[in-house]
Amino acid sequence: MRLRPLLFALPLLAGVPALAQESAPAPKQEPAPIAAQPATLNDDLRAKFVAQAPEDVVASKLIGTSIRNGANETIGSVADVVFDDKRAVKSYVVSVGGFLGLNAKYVAVAPETLKLSRKDGGALDAVIETDKDQLRAAPEYVYLGSQPKK
């Protein structure tokens, strides 16, 4: 009976010298660093900070602003602002019709069409010289990647 455990252990012990003879993998050679100029904050890399001026219009305050026409009728609201590749305002997206944003139609108007000013107290006032019917008849603004309504 004592021979049986020894017979089972013998093949295991025979493999130990073979494991010890395997060579360890060679350490990986890291590429040598390339000498370069140290990073500095010169004028072209330095962040530029800007303070808000009283006449500035903040997009978050503009979006949702009701738009009136010359007859003082509310005809829509500013839904979005579109910028061109130079980051200048290309158009204002106006939400027309619908109820609480449902079934609303989006129309893009040129920035010079929408007259923005400040009311007493600083709130934005948006006026456009058109009526709801003209806005509803205008081509629908479709966001890239979206499908037009059918």
N, C-alpha and C positions, 0 to 999 in steps of 0.2 A: 503494500500500500504506500509506502514511503517513496517508492520509485515512480509512481504515477505522477505526482506533482513535479518531480525533477524532469521527467520526460516531456512534460508540457512546457516547462521553463527553458529547456535547452534550445529549442528553435528561436525563442525570443532573445536569448543571450547571444546567439550566433549572429543576429542582425545588428547588435550594438556596435561592433567594430566598424561595420560598413557605414553606419551613420556618422561615426566619428571621422571617417576618412573623407566625407564629402567636404569640398571646400566651400567656404562662405562666399556669397556673391561679392564682387568687387564694389567698393563704394562708388556712387555716381560722381562723376566729375562735374562740378558746377562751373558754368561759364565765368570767365574772369570779368569783373565789372569794367565798363568802359568809362574812361575819364570824361567828364563833362563839366560845364559851368554850373555852379550852384544855383538853385532856384532863388530868385529874388522877387520882391514886389516892386517892380518899376512901374511907371505911370500907365503903361498899356495893360498891365495885369491887375492893377489895383481896382477894387470895387468902387463904384461911384454911387453915392447916396444922394437922394433928392428929397427935399421937404415939399409937402403939398402946399400949393398956393391957393388963396381963396377962390380964384377963378377956375381952378382945375375941376374937371368932371371925372368922378370915379365911376368906373363901369358898373360896380355892384350897386351903386345908387341910381344909375341910369336905367338899368334893366328893371322892367316892371313899371316904369313911369308912364302914366296915361298920356296919350297924345290927343290934343284937341285940334279942331280946325278953326278957320276964321270966324265961324258962326258960334264958337265956344261949345261945340258938340264934341263929346268924347268919341273918337273914331277908332281907337286901338290902343295898343301899348307897345313899348319897346321890349322885344323878346330877346334880342341878341345884338352883338356888334361884330362886324366882319372886318378883318384887317388884311391889307395886301402884304406882299413880300417885304416891303420896307417898313412895315408895322404902322402905316398910316390907316386911318379909318376909310374903308372902301365902301361900306354900306351899313345901314341900320336895318335889322330885321324887325318888321312890325307885325304884331299879332292882330288879326282883324277878325271880327265876328266870334262866334262861339260863345259859350257860357262857362265861366271859370276855367278857361283854357281848353275845354272840350270842343271838338269840331272847329277849332280856330284855323284860319288860313294864315300862312306866313308869306309876307311880301317884303322884298328888299328895296329900300329907297336910298338914293344917293345922299351922302352926308349934307350936301348943301340944301337939300329939300327940307330937312328937319331943322327947324329953328329952336335952339336950346337957349334958355335964359334962366335966371334965378328969380324966384318970387321973394317977397318979403319973408324973412326967416331963413332964407338960404335953400329952400326946396327947389328942385329942378322943375322947369316948365317946358313942355315940348309942344310945338305948334307946327302943323303942316297944312299947306293950302290945297286941300282936296276934300273929298267926302268919302263916306263908307262905300258907296257904290263904285267909285273909281278904284278904290283899294281892292274891293272884292273882284273887280274885273281885271286887275293887274295879274301878270304871270306869277304863279306860286313859286316861292323860294324853296328849293329842295336841298337839304343838307347832303353833302357828298356821302355816299354809302347808304343813304336812305332811299326808299322807293316813294315816288309820288303817290298821292291818294288817288284812287280810281273812282 
